[in-house]
Structure formats: structure tokens, C-alpha cells
């Protein structure tokens, strides 16, 4: 099954980058990235944080997918809510919002789990090898 790409960005430089990534077999997407990327002073640790305004606000499915992938590659992921503070992301605790939302973003999950992407992110290849 072919992965459907997201709409090409209107910004000309981003559009050109989108086209180049698509030619190399990637699924360009700007959706789902956490609100914060954090590092300690000596840059030996990193983490990402998604901020939600209240306990009832769930992660969007694309946020869930991105955090699950980042966590898979060893990046610590957290969700911050004023009522609970900083809590480590646990994929098993995820509750999907609207029915059907998952199928739309399942393509991202399927794409990132395929062989070429996995090799690049484990250091077996570089972008120059593509």
C-alpha cells in the first residue's frame, strides 16, 4: 500500500525541501511534534515535552505517534498538565479521541517502521547514501 503524503507547504523553500524528501522516499510531515525539545547544560541528555492545558485534554493521535517513535529511539518523552505536572509518556495509557482519527495517521506509523527509515535512524545509513 502506498503512503499518502501530506499537502506540499506553500513556503517555497519548505516546498522544495518537501519535494526532495519525497523523492528520497520520506513522508514529510510537520504535524505532531512536541511543544518543547530540552537538553541539559552539558548536552548529555535530551527530552521532549507535550503541554496540555488540563487533565481532560488528550494527546492528538499524531502527537502520540511522534512521541512513540521518539521514545523508540531512546528519547525521553513527557506530557505536562498543570494538574499532574511532568509525567513520563506511556503509550499504553493513550486514549484516542475521535473514532477514525487513528486510521488517518496510521500511515505515518507504517511509514516510519519500514526498513529504509529504520536504517537511517539507527545509523546504518546516512542521508548521502540515499
Secondary structure, 3 states (H helix, E strand, C coil): CCCCCCCCCCCHHHHHHHHHHHHCCCCCCCCCCCCEEEECCCCCCEEEEEEECCCCCCCCHHHHHHHHHHHHCCCEEEEEECCCEEEECCHHHCCCCCCCHHHHHHHHHHHHCCHHHHHHHCCCCCHHHC
